[in-house]
């Protein structure tokens, strides 16, 4: 009987040069990705209470001032009793 090789599926290949996927990241310390690329992954990780999230709690990220303002307003109105 022939041995089967198992491979890890990393998702569809993306040949579009205008978008960036997490699987095609270059070997540098930082990379630009859209929020839409990482948000579903982070939301799933938070909902699943993944412990690896704590490894990155102190990492700084750069966001636009527009997004910061929206997040601040959301945080303010989300408080109980607001």
Helices and strands as residue ranges (DSSP letters): G 22-24, H 35-47, G 51-56, H 65-78
